[in-house]
Each structure stands twice: as C-alpha cells, then as structure tokens.
Amino acid sequence: MERLSGLDASFLYLETPSQVMNVAAILQLDPTTVPGGYTFTTMRAEMARRVTALPSLRRRLADSLTNVDHPVWIEDDDFRIERHVHRIAVPSPGRVEELSQTCSHLIGQVLDRKKPLWDMWILEGMEDGKIAIMLRMHHACVDGATVADLLGELATSTPEPPMVDPGKVAMSAGSASRRDLAVGGAINVFLQRPVAALRLIPKTVPVPFEWFRRVRSGQGMPAPFLAPHTRFNGPLTARRSIALTQLPLADVKRVKEHFGVKVNDVVLAIAGGALREYLEAHDELPDAPLVGLVPVSVRGAEEKDLVVSGTNKVTGMFTRLPSNVADPVERIRVAREYANLSKAHLQEIDDNMLRSFAEFAPGNSMAALMRLYGDRRVAALHPPIFNAIVSNVAGPASDMYLLGGRVESVYPLAPIFHGLGLNMTVFSAAGELNVGLLTCNDLANDISALASAFHDQLALLLDAVDRGETLGADA
C-alpha cells in the first residue's frame, strides 16, 4: 500500500458536488495515422495494453474506520478497462466550440472513488473526421507535472504501438488489511507527525511577520484576502464552462525575445490583459491589480521533514496581474516586475511548507467544513483570497502520437474553488501554446470571450514588436 500525503488527500477532502477536484487534458487527434485504421474498440484495447505498464492508473483508494490517518492507494485487483474508457459524440458540426460544451459537462462529474480515479472519453463526430480524447484524473493522484509525465508515457514519437516495460508491468501498489491501515496510520499520527510539527514550527513563525513587512514595503507577494472582487470570486454551483484556444508558440517566443523577458512573463501579461479586456467589456474592471495564484513545482526539493512524499509536489506563488495597466508594452514590463518580486519572496519560504502543513489536514472534519462552506455560500461573505489561478506547464516540443493518432492540440484544465472560480492553464506542445479556461457557468457564461481576448492581447504585443517598441525601466 502507498499512503497519500496530506496534500494529495486534501483534494479528496475539498471535493463536494459543486467543487469537483478533476484535472483534465483534452487532445485533438488525427485518426488517419492510427495503424490499421481507427475504431473505438481497437483504441480501447490499445489503452488496456498500455495501462498494464502504468501503475498509477491501476491503483484505487482504500480506507477504514480504524484508520486515523489519510487513505492509502492499493492495487485494483478487479481492474476493467470498460469502466474507464468510454465514447461519446460531439454535437454537429463538431468544432472546438461543441467540443468545449461537451467537455464542460464531463469535467464537472465526480469520479467514482471505488475504482482508480481516472477515465478517458473518446469524442467522435469532430469536423474533418478528427476525434478528441478527454483524460480526466483526480487531483489527489496528479499535479501539473505528473499529468505532463503521464502524457509523455502515453504518447509516442511514431504511430506504431510501443513495447510495454516489463518492470512497470510488475510494479504494484499492493494491498492493505485493516490492521495495516490502522497501525500505519497510528504510527504516522501519534509518533512521526508530532516530530514533524516540532521541526515545522520554528520555520513557520517568522513567515507571517516577514510577509507583512514585505506587503507594507511593496516588495513581495500580495497577502491573501486583499485581492479586489470580480465576478469569478463567488460560490460555485455544479455547472461548468470551459473555453479552449491555441496561440502560436513562435509568436509568444518572438515577443519574449524582443522584450528580453521569460515565456512566463509573456503568459502573465497576456492573462492580465485578457482579464482587463473581458472585465472592462462588462464594466467590472477593478482599479487595483488582480491577484493570481501561480502553481510552482517543488520537484527536487529536499523532503527529509515530510512524513509522506506523495504525488502532488507543488506550492503556490501569489503575484499581481497587470490588469490595471492600459498599455500592452507597459503590461509586460509590470508583469515581469510583479513576478520577480513574488519569486524573490517565495525563495525565502521553505519549498515544502505547504506540503508539510497539509499533513495535518483533519480528514472528515475538513470535508464537513467544506460542504458547510459551500452550502452556506460563505465565499460571498469575505474578500477574495486571490482572483484566478494562472498555470504554465511545459510539454514536449516534438510531434506526439497518442494511441496511434497524431496529436494536434493538448488543452489543459484544472480545478476551481468556492470564491476562486477561474482557472487559466497553458500547455506548450508541438509549436502551440494551448490555453484551457475553466469557470463556473453561473459565474460567467461567456468564457469564450476571455479566450478570444488572449488572441487580442498577443496581437497587441506583436504589433508593438513590429513597431520596435522596448520596455521602460523598472519602477
């Protein structure tokens, strides 16, 4: 058995019918490259063969009343591919818009915890004979980096099916008896966790004081609960709305090279400008800059004080978005300045502090409080913690084939939360910057307009490049 870390388990505790913790990737494929021709049956059979060498897709949750700690992963001895791979038709005429509508419904459905926490939907009926695949996984078993790794394992550089790795076929999460769950959980909670707490407290005490000092001096990350209010900062319902679009990666890199910034700075500038354009069109643009949460991978960070390492190896960086800046060139300069301030602040905080604190997540109590928080619409009663999640995940630069079909786009989607109802994730792959936007339909039913604004903002920056404009000095 494999014990979930506190951060992994927290995504289980946070889940309610209106706050679903699904991570997804939507891929558009050209099925003409599939060896022997595409059929749903052959593609599902190939997925079944590939899963034998993907241990993370064969494990399921196990828990018991005698377990005082987080749940564990065990091998699903009754794994059946028919329970995970399904097909559905996209409404005519099968454009990205219809694909988005269909996937908006799927992303909001809770995964069955009695089986491995993933499924795959093959969407037929796309225009030009294309197909799409939606891979859904629970956030308890993946973060952005592990999704990219999983796609890297599933995808190949040629259409031909690869050999499976015998070593990975032999790997297993094992089983767990009630005694194993109870004893292992008790050791963690009553012996190892108090020691971890004693190590964590000295590291934690200075953090809020230093954060307050930096906030007052304007030299760090914005503090939680100080973000301006937008339509996205309300309680969620179960309805979801997504928008998918692509930006040419060459154009993004052209902007990056011209202004001497990083790709992430360009993404933050575009995101801030797109939010400005969208909210201004609704006469809802706040005077103060919006605040984004940027997930940051902490893979490779020292983990000696962690009771359980887990799958989610991530922390979060708060950064202001240049939504209050009218000029697109000034926006990219301000985005870089905001990001650099936040990065410098984040470097002073232990990489694993979030993961360490998550170990103390109180399980059933946390789940009950989250249901109460959502049912009572508490998110409408306090200032926003932040305004939107902005995530940038790097993917492979070369062409990919998934189950034999050539991949033409990979759109990422990640969860939203009560009071934090907008997630903007970008994934670079094969010369494209794929943008996936997720919100609650009852907060914003025209999220496609925000996706269009991403193109508008890139066009403004490209025009500035053509005019030879340069960045001014940092403030």
N, C-alpha and C positions, 0 to 999 in steps of 0.2 A: 504494500500500500504506500501511497505518497500523500503526506499531509499537505493540505492547502495552506499557503501563507495567509496572514491576516489580510493583506491587500487583495489577494485573489478571492478570499471568502467574503470580503466586504462587498464585492459586486453581487454576490448572492443575496446578502442581507439588504442591500439597497433596492433590490428589484421588487416592483409592485406591478399590477396590471397596467398602470399608466406610466410607469418608469421602467421600461424594459432595457436590460443591460446587454443588448446584442451588438456585436461588431460584425460588419459585413464587407464583402468585396463583390462588386458587380463587374463581370467581364463580358465584353462582346467578342464573339468568335466568328471566324470564317470557317464553316464546317466543311468546305470543299477540300481542305487539306487533310481531313481525317482518313487514315489508311483504311481502304475498303469501303469508304463512304459513311456518312453519319446516320446512325439510328439511335434512338434513346436507349434501347436495350443494350447495344454494344458499348455505348458510352458509360452506362451504369455498371456494366460488367468490368470495364477497364478501371473505373473508380474503385470497385470492390477489390480488384487485384492490387491497386496501389495502396489502399488503406492497410493492407497487411504489413506494409513497411512504414506505417505512420502511427507509432504508438500513442501519440497524443489524441488521435481520432478514435481510439478503441477503448478509452478509459471513461468510466462514469463515476458519479458521486456515490459515497456511502456514508451513513451516519447512524447514530443510535441514541436512545435516551440516556444511556450511561456515559456518553462521550461529552466531556465538559469543554473540549477544545473545538477547533474548526473541523469541518468534514474532511474526508480523505478521498483520493482517487483510487479506484480499483479497476482491474481488467473487466470488461463486459464479456462474460462468457457466453452470452446469448446474442452477440452482435449479428445484425442482419442488415445488409445494405439497403433493402427495400424500405426500412424505417427511416432512412436518411436521404436518399436520392429520389427526388420527385420531378415531375414535369408539369408545366402549365403553359397556356397560350397567352401571348401578348395581344391585346385588342388591336384591330386594324386601325391604321395602316402599319403599325409596328415600328414607329420611330422611337427615338430616345425618350420623348415625352410620354408615350404609352408605357414604355419600359419603366420609367420613373413611377408612374401611377401604380403599376402592378407591384413593384418592389416596395412602395410606400406602405402597402397593406402587409406584406410579408415581414418587413423589418420590425413591425410593432407586435408581432405574435411571440408569446413567451415559449421558449424551448422546453421540452419535456425533460425534467430532471431525473426520470427513471432510466434514461438511456444516455449515451455520450452526447455532450452538449453542442451539437452541430447538425446542420443539414445543408443540402445542396438542392437548389431548384434550377432545372434546365428550362429556360423560357424559349419556346418556339414561336414562329409566326412573325419574326422580325423582318423588316423590309430588306430587299435584296437577298433574301434567302439566308440571312445571318441568324445565329442563335445567341442567346446570352445565358450566363450562368451566375446565379447568386449563391455565394457561400456564406452562410450565417454561422457564427460561433459566439458562445457566451464569453463576456469579458473576464469571467473567472478563469478561463483557460488560455486566453491570449491577450497580448498587448499589441501595439502597432508593429513593433519589430518582429514579434513571433508570427503575426499574420504575413508579413513580408517573407519571412523564412519559410513558412508553410507553402506560400505560393511558389517560392523558389524550388521547393521539393516536388510540388505537384507539376510545375511547368518544366518543359524541356526545351532544348535549343533546336530540336528537329521534331517532325510529326511522329516519328516512329516511337512506339512504346518502349520505355527503358526497362532494364532488368531491375528487379527489386533487390534491396540489400538484405541478405540473409541475416546479418547481425541485427538489423532493426526488426525483422520479422520475429526474431526470437525474443526481443525485448517485451516486457510485460509489467504493468502496474501492480500485478499480484492481487491477492485477496486480503480480506481483513475480517477477523472474527470480532464479536462484541468485546471480548476480552482485550484484543489488540487495540481496538478503538479506545476503550476505557482506560487502560493502563498507559498507553502512549499519550493520550490527552491529558491525563492527570500529571504525568511527568513534566510535560510542557508547561501546563498552567501553574502548578504548585512548586516546581523546582527550577526550571530553566527561565521561565518568564520573569519571576522576581529578580533574578540576577541580571537579566537584560534591562529591566526597569532601572536598577541601580546604576547601570552604565549609561543609560539614556538620559536620565535627569540632569546630570551636570552639563551635557551637551545642549540641552533644551533651554535651560533657564536663561542664558544670555540672548537667545534668538528674538523674542518679542521686544526686548529693550533695544537691541541693535536695529531691528526692523522699524521701530518707532522713530529712532534717531534718523535713520535714512529717509523715512517718509517726510519728516519735518524739514530735512535739508534738500529734498527732491533728488536724492542720489541713489535711489533703489527701486525695488518693485513696489507698485501700489499696494496698499493694505487691503485685505478683504473687507467687504461691506461698504466700500467707499466709491463703488462704480455708479455712474448715472443710470437711471432706469430707462429701459426700452421695452418694446412690445414682447421681446423674447424672454424677458425676466418675469414670467408669471408661472402659475401652476400648470402642470401638464394634464392632458387627457390622453386616452389610448390612441388617438388618431395621429398619424404621422404624415409628413410631407417631405419628399426629397427632390433635389434637382441635381442633374449630372451635366458636366460640361468638360471640355478639353481646351487647354491653352498650349500652343506650340512651345516646347521646351527651348528650342533655339531662340525664340523671341525673348523668353524670360532671361536666358543667359546673355543675350545681346544687351539687354537693359543692365544686367548685373555687371558685365564687363565695362560698359561705358561709364557707369557711375562709380565703379570701384567698390561695390558692396557685395554681400553674400546673397545666394538664392533665397535664403530665409527672410532677409530684409526685403527683397522684392515681393515675396509672398505676403508679408505683414503689411507692406504698403498698399498692395492691391486689395487685400482683405479690408483694411481700414477705409480705403477709398470706395470700395464697393458698398460697405455698410453706410458710409456717408451718403452715397448716391441713393441707396434704397430708402433710408430713413428720411432724407430730405424730400424725396418724392411723396412721402406720406406725411410731411410736415411734422416729423417727430425727432428731428436731429438734436441731441443734447449739445449744449455749449462745451461741456467738458469732454475730454477724450474718452472713448470707450476703453474697457479693460478686457484683455484677452488672457485666457489660460493656455499656455503652450506646453503640452506634454514633452518631457525630456527623458530620454532613455538613460538609465544608470547601469547599463550592462558594463561589466568590468570593474565596477566599484567594489571596494573591499566589503565583505559580508560577514566578518568574524563575529559581530554582535547580534546577528539575526538568528532567531530560533529556527525559522524555516525560510529558505531562499525564495521558493515559489516561482511562478511563471511571469507575473507582471513585475517587471523591473523598470519602474518609471517613477519620476517625480513630476512636479508641476512648477512652471515659471509664470508668474504674473507679469504682464507687460502692458503698457498703454498702447493703444492703436491710434494712428494719426487721423482719426475720423473728423477731428475739428480743424484740419488743415485743408484749405481750399486748393492750393497749388499742387499738382501731382509730383513735381520735382521736389518741392519742399517736403511733401509727404514721405518720400523715400528717404530723405535725409533725417527727418524726425523719427521715422520707423527704425532706422539704424541706431539713432541715439537712444531711443527708448529701450531697444533690445540690448544694447551694450550695457546700459545701466542695470537692467534686470539680470543679465548674465553675471556681471561683476558681483551683484548681491547674492545670487544663487550659489556662486562658488564658495561663499563663506558659510554656507549651510551644509551640514552633513548630507551626502548624496542619499543615504538610506534612512533619513529621519522619518519621512512619510511612511515607508515600509515598516520601520520599527514601531511607530505608533499604531499602525494598522493591526499589529499583532494583538493588541488589547481590545479590538472590536468585540462588542458584547453579544454577538450572535443573535439569538431570538429577541433580545431586548432591542437591539438596533433595528431589526426587521419590523417589530411592532411600532417603534417610534417613527420609522419611515412611512408606514401605512397611515399613521395618525397625521403626520406632517402633510402627506398628500391629500388625504380625505378632508382635512380641515383647511386646506388651501393656505397654509402658513406662509408659503413663499410670497404671497401677495402682501404680507404684513411687515416685511423687513426689507432694507435696502439690498440690492443685488450683491452677491459675493464677487462676481465678475459678470461680464456681458456675453461672452462667447468663447468656445473652445476653438483654437486655431492650431492644427497639427500638420506637420510636413514630414512625410515618410519617403525615403529614397528607395526606389526599386531598381530592377536591372535595366541596363542601357540597351541591351540587345533584344532581338525578336524572341518572343516566347510562344510556345505551343502548349495548350492545356488539354489533356486527354486527346491530343491529335489535332485540335483546332487552333489555327493561328490567332493569337490574342491581338485584338485591335484597340482595346481600351480596358483599363482597370480602375474602376471608380471605388474609392474607399468610403465607408460610412462608420461612424462611431456614436456611442450613446449620448443622449441629452438627459438633463436632470430637472427636477422641480426648481423653478426660479432661474434655470440656466438652459434655456430651451433652444440653443443654436449651436450646432457643431459643424465646423468647416474644416474638412480634411483634404489634403492634396497628396497625390502619389505619383511620383515621376517614373515613367516606364516607356521604353522604346520611342524616345523622342517626343513624348507628350507629357504635359502636366495635367493629370486627371483630377478633377475637382468634384468632391461629393459633399453636398449640403444636406443637413438633416435638421428638421424642426418639428414642432407640433402644429398640426393643421389648424387648430383652434387659436394658435398664437399668430400664425402667418400662413395664409392660404395661397400666396403668390410668390413662393420662394424661388420660382424660376426667374423672376425679375432680378433677384440678387445674383443668380448665376450669370445672367446677361451682363450685369454690372462688372463682373470680373473681366469680361472681354473689353468693355468700355475703358476700364482703368488701365489695362495693358496697352490698349491703343493710344491712350494719352501719353503713356511713358515712352512708347516707340516714337511718337511724334516729337517728343522732347529730345530723344536721341538723334533723330534726323535733323533737328534744328541745331544740334551741337550744344545744348544746354548742359551745364555742370552743376554739381552740388555746391551750396554755400558752405561756409564754415560752421562747425557745430557750435550750438549755443553753450 
